[in-house]
Each structure stands twice: as C-alpha cells, then as structure tokens.
C-alpha cells in the first residue's frame, strides 16, 4: 500500500456518512462531526487520567462500539490512530492492519448496518476480502460482529428492552431490533462469547438507539438499558 493511496478517512467531499439517509425510524446515523466531538472529549479525559498521554498514540488501547450502525465511530477512531501511531509503526500498511485487527471492534445492530459498518471501516463489506485494507483478518465479518438476537417476551414486552411483542415478534426474514449488547443477563459473558475470553476494552463509545417504533400508538417506545457488567 503506497502512501499515495493513503488512508484519508476524513476530509472527503462529500462524506458519504454525512450524506446518507436513515434506513428506518429505528436507525438514525450519527453525523461524523458529532462523532468527532465525542472522540475529542474522550481523548481529553484519557489525557487527564493518564498523565497527559495521547490516546491516539497508544497501540495497546482497544475500542468498542457496541451499537455500530454506519461505523462512523470506528472509522474516525481508525483515522486518528493511523496518524497518532505513525512514529510507533512507520509502515502505513502494517499500521492500518494492526489497528483494524487489534484495536477497533464493533457489534452491529442489524445485518444491513453491519455490512455498512464494514464497508466504512475496512473499505469492503468482506473484512478478509481482496479489497479490504485489513490484511490479517481471518473471517468475513472481521471485528465487526453481528448475529440475529431474539427478544425475551413476558406479558407482551421484552424483559430487556421493553419492546412490544405485537410489533417486533417477527419472522426470520425481518429484523428484530434486539440488540445483542443489552439482551443478556451478563454483558461480560456476551462480550467474551463474541470476541474471546481474554478480550478487554479500554474505551467503549457509541450512540445507541434510544427508542423503537410504537405498536400503533402516537409515541415511540423508549429502550430500556440496564447495567449488567460488573
């Protein structure tokens, strides 16, 4: 990979993640500008808590977006690390491969958005494909995981997110909008199942969905988020 090819994930005109329309009422994408303001805040907090250290110059820090939609957070994190780790890993190809295989992880909220996120992050919906900028990923999904998850119904509501059974108890061909990160009694165990028992994350950031379409009412249903991790 030549330096001319570059890894310019920001500064495109126009940025497709700025222009893209929402796929549905339940999938509102985060604008890149807002994602970057959040990342600026994270970097400031990291420096404050780590003796002024530069978050983007640390090749050991692992990032997780547990509600990946467009992949904007992972894309912008990758862009910042690519610049910050230049002195540590001079080879651009090796640097990008290290970041995408060791530092950047996501959990897709739907099958379609997981494909979009892989395209944003790996430049290919196939993480191990010939067009992917990650060269050491063994699986097609890479480090952006998605698997259909089912709601757990009780008296017409999901016990985890309070979604309506009447609206979202769907056939296999339709999305359930049951997000894997919260549909569990043990988030730590879920993360271990997805990424391996030894996986630990230093930074978890994202913009999770806050509501689901109602079942015919005038107000959408807020998603119930509960703290499960220790």
PyMOL commands that set and color helices and strands:
alter all, ss='L'
color gray80, all
select helices_A, chain A and resi 16-19+32-49+55-57+72-84+92-102+111-122+165-168+187-195
alter helices_A, ss='H'
color red, helices_A
select strands_A, chain A and resi 63-68+104-108+144-145+153-154+157-158+203-204+211-212+221-222
alter strands_A, ss='S'
color yellow, strands_A
deselect
rebuild
show_as cartoon
